[in-house]
């Protein structure tokens, strides 16, 4: 989907997976690099017994866009839903997902990959609620922050009474490549059941003077060092997507990130 300058679009998608069905869906939203506008979507997912879905949203909107990607999922017995957000574009990039694990051995995975740049404001809010027994969940956010960008990430695991034997993990890895970039991580765990396992953690790093000295002693200056990390992040994104989207990633890297 390609938006034009000053476009304003709200989209609603319903995805219903029947029993024993499987799907892999990718939504790509883009515009010109300097375009402005608004885009909001809501993805409603119902995964019935023994079904599986991988849903990926690649957001490459212009530097003056407000973008908001939302997903909610109801997951039944032995079903699994994977949601992967890539909120790369927009002046303000918001992304949220809520997965409700109602069935026995219901599972969900929520991933976010981002590269904050210029004065971009990224806000992530991910919640998994466990209701059924022996549910399994993961929330994982990974990214870089450049320039004057800032990012807030909230990851919540909510274990409701009756979800015995359930397990959930929430983690974040973020690297700050600028002294003026700002990061806020807000993990939260709620529990009303004793027979569960919940883990959360955050790894926040920066390219400090010690790292720079090590790289410079091997002939790599500060600018080149930062570019190495950025190139690595771009390569990782391309590995997660089908090849037909490589050109979009390369164009965004050239026109916006470089």
HELIX and SHEET records of a PDB file:
HELIX    1   1 UNK A  209  UNK A  216  1                                   8    
HELIX    2   2 UNK A  222  UNK A  240  1                                  19    
HELIX    3   3 UNK A  243  UNK A  245  5                                   3    
HELIX    4   4 UNK A  246  UNK A  252  1                                   7    
HELIX    5   5 UNK A  253  UNK A  257  3                                   5    
SHEET    1   A 7 UNK A   7  UNK A  17  0                                        
SHEET    2   A 7 UNK A  36  UNK A  47  1                                        
SHEET    3   A 7 UNK A  64  UNK A  75  1                                        
SHEET    4   A 7 UNK A  92  UNK A 101  1                                        
SHEET    5   A 7 UNK A 121  UNK A 130  1                                        
SHEET    6   A 7 UNK A 150  UNK A 159  1                                        
SHEET    7   A 7 UNK A 182  UNK A 191  1                                        
SHEET    1   B 7 UNK A  22  UNK A  30  0                                        
SHEET    2   B 7 UNK A  52  UNK A  60  1                                        
SHEET    3   B 7 UNK A  80  UNK A  87  1                                        
SHEET    4   B 7 UNK A 107  UNK A 116  1                                        
SHEET    5   B 7 UNK A 136  UNK A 145  1                                        
SHEET    6   B 7 UNK A 167  UNK A 176  1                                        
SHEET    7   B 7 UNK A 197  UNK A 206  1                                        
END                                                                             
